[in-house]
Amino acid sequence: MQNKRGAAVRDFLALEHNIVVLLGALLIIGMGEELWVRFMPKYLEALGASAVAIGAYGSFKRVVDALYQYPGGWLADRLGRKRALTLFNLIAATGYVLYLIAPRWEIVVIGTLLVMAWSSMSQPAIFALIGDVLGRSKRAMGFSVQSIWKRVPIVIAPPLGGYMLAKLGVVSGMRVGFAISLALALVAIYVQSRFYTETPPENNAQDAHGEQRELAFIWSVMPTALRRLLLADCLVRFGTNIAIVYVVLWVTNVHGGSTLEFGALTSLQMIVAIAGYLPAAHFADRFGRQPFILATFAFFAFFPLSLVILPSQLIFLAFVVAGLREIGEPARKARIVDLAESSHRGRVIGLYYLIRGLSVIPAPLLGGLLWRQAHVLPFVVGSAISTLGLALYALRPQFAE
């Protein structure tokens, strides 16, 4: 009876073997990275970076994130999911070494080129792996479980990171975080290389276009519905990225909160997100993706504005809104995988995120320029642009077709 119940739970949560291995790697890597990643603007500030330089760093990260997506998808299709994911983690571990020895903020920027190999290049491979293993009726649940597990470290680690920075100072605390990330990355490399079972995409070896596939061809096989979703997504994310780099500065510099308080607010955000994932994914798999994608776009649009309109004692409600942004993310990701044919799934997903990433590159720098004029402006302008993306998606129901 107990075995049957366990099997039923595993089936409901879509816990196939490779999904379990993936969840383990995400937990290990995330526990290290989330100690410090949200405090990076404060670290750059401590190393002498100006507000505009911090904004430029945000834009630089968007450039790297965008440009890494398609190569990540290409490698996932060519090397297979197992070898690609292990390689991306190894490159990131090299970046942590550079972070540890960096004396200036400019060197940190160089290290980011390596560190982001995991966070950016791995995304198409993770999506493709979930798409390979799970059928259409389980994909939203698969993405939901993956998203929950990925956010468990965000609940636990930021308060610990904030405590480290408060006790050791920003620079020393961040470097302790980098050392922990390096150690955990090595553990994750072993887990992935040892326990993944390779599942090549269907018909990938017989791909008629072989190595001659170009970006233009991958765009041509991207369904119209996926392109329309991409347009709305680009606008929503552009608005979000105008403000996102400055959230920690808004809480600590404008509202006078500590790094520990910001870490606790981040944990609250993740708890809210986690609470909504499973029910939303269950209903999205059963009744359709559209309402949940609309909801997530709406909360993305409202979050920056909520930071501005709420007083200091109620600022925690803005982070509740931020958590609710995730309610439709499994449905959106499942929709992307639904529409990406298995033989070039990694590259279609990579191209989607390449285009989305390129579209938001100017946003953090624009946020820096707005921040210099008035601290409230990045949040108001960001909310307005995200609302435009929401409106386009809501007024064009065929986006979901």
DAGI-V149985 format. One record per residue. N is the residue number from 1. RES is the residue in one small letter. SS is DSSP state (H for helix, E for strand, - for the rest). OMEGA is omega in whole degrees, -180 to 180 (999 if undefined). Layout:
n=[N & N]
res=[RES & RES]
ss=[SS & SS]
omega=[OMEGA & OMEGA]
This chain:
n=[1 & 2 & 3 & 4 & 5 & 6 & 7 & 8 & 9 & 10 & 11 & 12 & 13 & 14 & 15 & 16 & 17 & 18 & 19 & 20 & 21 & 22 & 23 & 24 & 25 & 26 & 27 & 28 & 29 & 30 & 31 & 32 & 33 & 34 & 35 & 36 & 37 & 38 & 39 & 40 & 41 & 42 & 43 & 44 & 45 & 46 & 47 & 48 & 49 & 50 & 51 & 52 & 53 & 54 & 55 & 56 & 57 & 58 & 59 & 60 & 61 & 62 & 63 & 64 & 65 & 66 & 67 & 68 & 69 & 70 & 71 & 72 & 73 & 74 & 75 & 76 & 77 & 78 & 79 & 80 & 81 & 82 & 83 & 84 & 85 & 86 & 87 & 88 & 89 & 90 & 91 & 92 & 93 & 94 & 95 & 96 & 97 & 98 & 99 & 100 & 101 & 102 & 103 & 104 & 105 & 106 & 107 & 108 & 109 & 110 & 111 & 112 & 113 & 114 & 115 & 116 & 117 & 118 & 119 & 120 & 121 & 122 & 123 & 124 & 125 & 126 & 127 & 128 & 129 & 130 & 131 & 132 & 133 & 134 & 135 & 136 & 137 & 138 & 139 & 140 & 141 & 142 & 143 & 144 & 145 & 146 & 147 & 148 & 149 & 150 & 151 & 152 & 153 & 154 & 155 & 156 & 157 & 158 & 159 & 160 & 161 & 162 & 163 & 164 & 165 & 166 & 167 & 168 & 169 & 170 & 171 & 172 & 173 & 174 & 175 & 176 & 177 & 178 & 179 & 180 & 181 & 182 & 183 & 184 & 185 & 186 & 187 & 188 & 189 & 190 & 191 & 192 & 193 & 194 & 195 & 196 & 197 & 198 & 199 & 200 & 201 & 202 & 203 & 204 & 205 & 206 & 207 & 208 & 209 & 210 & 211 & 212 & 213 & 214 & 215 & 216 & 217 & 218 & 219 & 220 & 221 & 222 & 223 & 224 & 225 & 226 & 227 & 228 & 229 & 230 & 231 & 232 & 233 & 234 & 235 & 236 & 237 & 238 & 239 & 240 & 241 & 242 & 243 & 244 & 245 & 246 & 247 & 248 & 249 & 250 & 251 & 252 & 253 & 254 & 255 & 256 & 257 & 258 & 259 & 260 & 261 & 262 & 263 & 264 & 265 & 266 & 267 & 268 & 269 & 270 & 271 & 272 & 273 & 274 & 275 & 276 & 277 & 278 & 279 & 280 & 281 & 282 & 283 & 284 & 285 & 286 & 287 & 288 & 289 & 290 & 291 & 292 & 293 & 294 & 295 & 296 & 297 & 298 & 299 & 300 & 301 & 302 & 303 & 304 & 305 & 306 & 307 & 308 & 309 & 310 & 311 & 312 & 313 & 314 & 315 & 316 & 317 & 318 & 319 & 320 & 321 & 322 & 323 & 324 & 325 & 326 & 327 & 328 & 329 & 330 & 331 & 332 & 333 & 334 & 335 & 336 & 337 & 338 & 339 & 340 & 341 & 342 & 343 & 344 & 345 & 346 & 347 & 348 & 349 & 350 & 351 & 352 & 353 & 354 & 355 & 356 & 357 & 358 & 359 & 360 & 361 & 362 & 363 & 364 & 365 & 366 & 367 & 368 & 369 & 370 & 371 & 372 & 373 & 374 & 375 & 376 & 377 & 378 & 379 & 380 & 381 & 382 & 383 & 384 & 385 & 386 & 387 & 388 & 389 & 390 & 391 & 392 & 393 & 394 & 395 & 396 & 397 & 398 & 399 & 400 & 401]
res=[m & q & n & k & r & g & a & a & v & r & d & f & l & a & l & e & h & n & i & v & v & l & l & g & a & l & l & i & i & g & m & g & e & e & l & w & v & r & f & m & p & k & y & l & e & a & l & g & a & s & a & v & a & i & g & a & y & g & s & f & k & r & v & v & d & a & l & y & q & y & p & g & g & w & l & a & d & r & l & g & r & k & r & a & l & t & l & f & n & l & i & a & a & t & g & y & v & l & y & l & i & a & p & r & w & e & i & v & v & i & g & t & l & l & v & m & a & w & s & s & m & s & q & p & a & i & f & a & l & i & g & d & v & l & g & r & s & k & r & a & m & g & f & s & v & q & s & i & w & k & r & v & p & i & v & i & a & p & p & l & g & g & y & m & l & a & k & l & g & v & v & s & g & m & r & v & g & f & a & i & s & l & a & l & a & l & v & a & i & y & v & q & s & r & f & y & t & e & t & p & p & e & n & n & a & q & d & a & h & g & e & q & r & e & l & a & f & i & w & s & v & m & p & t & a & l & r & r & l & l & l & a & d & c & l & v & r & f & g & t & n & i & a & i & v & y & v & v & l & w & v & t & n & v & h & g & g & s & t & l & e & f & g & a & l & t & s & l & q & m & i & v & a & i & a & g & y & l & p & a & a & h & f & a & d & r & f & g & r & q & p & f & i & l & a & t & f & a & f & f & a & f & f & p & l & s & l & v & i & l & p & s & q & l & i & f & l & a & f & v & v & a & g & l & r & e & i & g & e & p & a & r & k & a & r & i & v & d & l & a & e & s & s & h & r & g & r & v & i & g & l & y & y & l & i & r & g & l & s & v & i & p & a & p & l & l & g & g & l & l & w & r & q & a & h & v & l & p & f & v & v & g & s & a & i & s & t & l & g & l & a & l & y & a & l & r & p & q & f & a & e]
ss=[- & H & H & H & H & H & H & H & H & H & H & H & - & - & - & - & H & H & H & H & H & H & H & H & H & H & H & H & H & H & H & H & H & - & - & - & H & H & H & H & H & H & H & H & H & H & - & - & - & - & H & H & H & H & H & H & H & H & H & H & H & H & H & H & H & H & H & H & H & H & H & H & H & H & H & H & H & H & H & - & H & H & H & H & H & H & H & H & H & H & H & H & H & H & H & H & H & H & H & H & H & - & - & - & H & H & H & H & H & H & H & H & H & H & H & H & H & H & H & H & H & H & H & H & H & H & H & H & H & H & H & H & H & - & - & H & H & H & H & H & H & H & H & H & H & H & H & H & H & H & H & H & H & H & H & H & H & H & H & H & H & H & H & H & H & H & H & H & - & H & H & H & H & H & H & H & H & H & H & H & H & H & H & H & H & H & H & H & H & H & H & H & H & H & H & - & - & - & - & - & - & - & - & - & - & - & - & - & - & H & H & H & - & - & H & H & H & H & H & H & - & - & - & H & H & H & H & H & H & H & H & H & H & H & H & H & H & H & H & H & H & H & H & H & H & H & H & H & H & H & H & H & H & H & - & - & - & - & H & H & H & H & H & H & H & H & H & H & H & H & H & H & H & H & H & H & H & H & H & H & H & H & H & H & H & H & H & - & - & H & H & H & H & H & H & H & H & H & H & H & H & H & H & H & H & H & H & H & H & - & - & H & H & H & H & H & H & H & H & H & H & H & H & H & H & H & H & H & H & H & H & H & H & H & H & H & H & H & H & - & - & H & H & H & H & H & H & H & H & H & H & H & H & H & H & H & H & H & H & - & H & H & H & H & H & H & H & H & H & H & H & H & H & - & - & - & H & H & H & H & H & H & H & H & H & H & H & H & H & H & H & H & H & H & H & - & H & H & H & H & -]
omega=[-180 & 178 & 179 & 178 & 178 & 178 & 179 & 178 & 179 & 178 & -180 & -178 & 177 & -175 & 172 & -173 & -177 & 176 & 179 & 178 & 178 & 180 & 178 & 179 & -180 & 180 & -178 & -178 & -177 & -179 & 176 & -174 & -176 & 173 & -170 & -166 & -178 & 178 & -177 & 176 & 177 & 179 & 178 & 176 & -180 & 179 & 173 & 180 & 177 & 179 & 179 & 178 & 177 & 176 & 178 & 176 & 176 & 178 & 178 & 179 & 178 & 177 & -179 & 180 & -179 & -174 & 179 & -172 & -176 & 174 & 177 & 177 & 179 & 180 & 178 & 178 & -175 & -177 & -170 & -174 & -176 & -177 & 180 & -178 & 178 & 179 & -178 & 179 & 178 & 178 & 180 & 179 & 176 & 177 & 178 & 177 & 180 & 175 & -176 & -175 & -175 & 179 & -175 & -178 & 178 & 178 & 176 & 179 & 179 & 179 & 179 & 177 & -180 & -177 & -176 & 175 & 178 & -172 & -176 & -178 & -175 & -172 & 177 & 179 & 178 & 178 & -178 & 179 & 178 & 178 & 179 & -171 & -172 & 174 & -176 & -176 & -179 & -170 & 178 & 177 & 178 & 178 & 179 & 179 & 178 & -179 & 177 & -175 & 178 & -176 & 174 & 176 & -179 & 175 & -171 & -166 & -177 & 175 & 177 & 177 & 177 & 178 & 179 & -180 & 180 & -177 & -173 & -172 & -174 & -174 & -178 & 179 & 179 & -178 & 172 & 177 & 179 & -180 & 178 & 178 & 180 & -179 & -179 & 177 & 178 & 176 & -179 & 177 & 178 & -178 & -177 & -178 & -175 & -165 & 175 & 166 & -175 & 176 & -178 & 177 & -180 & 176 & -177 & -178 & -179 & -180 & -174 & -178 & 175 & -176 & -176 & -180 & 178 & 178 & -178 & 180 & 179 & 176 & -177 & 179 & 175 & -177 & 180 & 180 & 180 & 177 & -180 & 174 & 180 & 180 & 179 & -180 & 180 & -179 & 179 & -177 & 177 & 179 & 180 & -175 & 171 & -173 & -163 & -178 & -172 & 180 & -180 & 178 & 177 & -178 & -174 & -175 & -176 & -178 & 176 & 178 & 178 & 176 & 177 & 178 & 178 & 176 & 179 & 177 & 177 & 177 & 177 & 179 & -177 & 178 & 178 & 180 & -178 & -178 & -177 & -171 & -172 & 178 & -180 & 180 & 180 & -179 & 177 & 177 & -176 & -169 & 177 & -174 & -166 & -176 & -177 & 175 & 176 & -179 & -178 & 177 & 180 & -180 & 173 & -178 & -174 & -175 & -179 & 180 & -180 & 177 & -176 & -171 & -178 & 175 & -175 & -176 & 179 & -176 & 179 & 180 & 176 & -180 & 168 & 176 & 179 & 177 & -180 & 176 & -174 & -171 & -180 & -178 & 175 & 179 & 179 & -180 & 177 & 178 & 178 & -178 & 176 & -173 & -178 & -179 & -169 & -175 & 176 & -176 & -179 & -177 & 176 & 178 & 178 & 179 & 177 & -176 & 172 & -179 & 179 & -180 & 178 & -176 & -177 & -177 & -177 & -170 & -179 & 178 & 174 & 176 & 178 & 178 & 178 & 180 & 180 & 180 & 178 & -175 & -177 & -170 & 180 & -176 & 179 & -180 & 179 & 179 & -179 & -178 & 177 & 178 & 176 & 177 & 176 & -178 & 179 & -179 & -178 & -176 & 180 & -176 & 180 & 174 & -175 & -176 & 999]
